[in-house]
Amino acid sequence: MHAELILDARNGTGESPVWHPGEQALYWVDIPAGQLHRWRLADGAHQRWQADQMLACIARGASPEGGWIAGMQSGLFHLQPTAQGTLVSRPLASVAHAREGMRFNDGRCDRQGRFWAGTMLMDMQQGATVGALYRHDGDGQPLHLQQDGMIVPNGLAFSPDGTRMYLSDSHPQVQAIWAFDYDTDSGIPSNRRLFVDMRDYPGRPDGAAIDQDGCYWICGNDAGLVHRFTPDGKLDRSLPVPVKKPAMCAFGGPGLDTLFVTSIRPAGVDLADQPLAGGVFALNPGAKGLEEPAWGN
């Protein structure tokens, strides 16, 4: 299954791809650059917008104003792209980080439109368990702490019926994916248990997606692979991409049967063997995805 390069984006950390069905376009972020990107299927047009701080994760807004909810460095914001290439930013919820030098990382909406996002210390080498996972219920609401004691919370996903939540910690010391029972009324996860120990498979667990069959797709960072695990935690297939650090995947296209993959272009690394690092790729995964819920739907 050949991976097609759709854009040689050269992102430092390409993350949080989200398919916009109304625009038939893929949006994603480059975290350290603080940029929101869009690639349009019809003509391959690429556009970017600049934020005023690091931009880590996004979800479409369901309100009439549209735009995006975003996890950044200092909290959650509503972002509205402008024709001038900037983002009009409105604060939604601040975050009390455990220490300096932290930001949001992976995030997405549950099936009910609540926004979930995790925080991490940017200096991963410290291995500090100061990361946390938060839930945001809607405009004007505070952040609700749901899990703490994490290093790099990642891999958030929800089953098709919304009753199971997935979460990983991608730090080399952990490399675990957990499953939770998820109360769709209260938005509270429970019964945390190990879903996959990624030390048994190539790559650290990074960003994830769910397909219509309830299978969990996870990028194997450092291994150049995207893995599919069945709901009972069995490895079903592994698809290669031509870069070592795939970061996150998302289903898109008219039939939601294309798997888009963003990637990382690490600074100060010889990239002679992976010149396309930081690019965005499209795969034919042999499965169909689900439309991502909008925030506040």
Buried (B, 14 or more C-beta within 10 A) or exposed (E): EEBEBBBEBBBBBBBBBBBBEEEEBBBBBBBBBBBBBBBBBEEEEBBBBEBEBBBBBBBBBBBEEBBBBBBBBBBBBBBBBEEEEBBEBEEBBEBEBBEEEBBBBBBBBBBBBBBBBBBBBBEBEEEBBBBBBBBBBBBEBEBBEBBBEBBBBBBBBBBBEBEBBBBBBBBBEBBBBBBBEBEBEEBBBEEEEEBBEBEEBEBBBBBBBBBEEEBBBBBBBBBBBBBBBEBEBEEBBBBBBBBBBBBBBBBBBEEBBBBBBBBBBBEEEEBEEBEBBBBBBBBBBEBBBBEBBBBBB
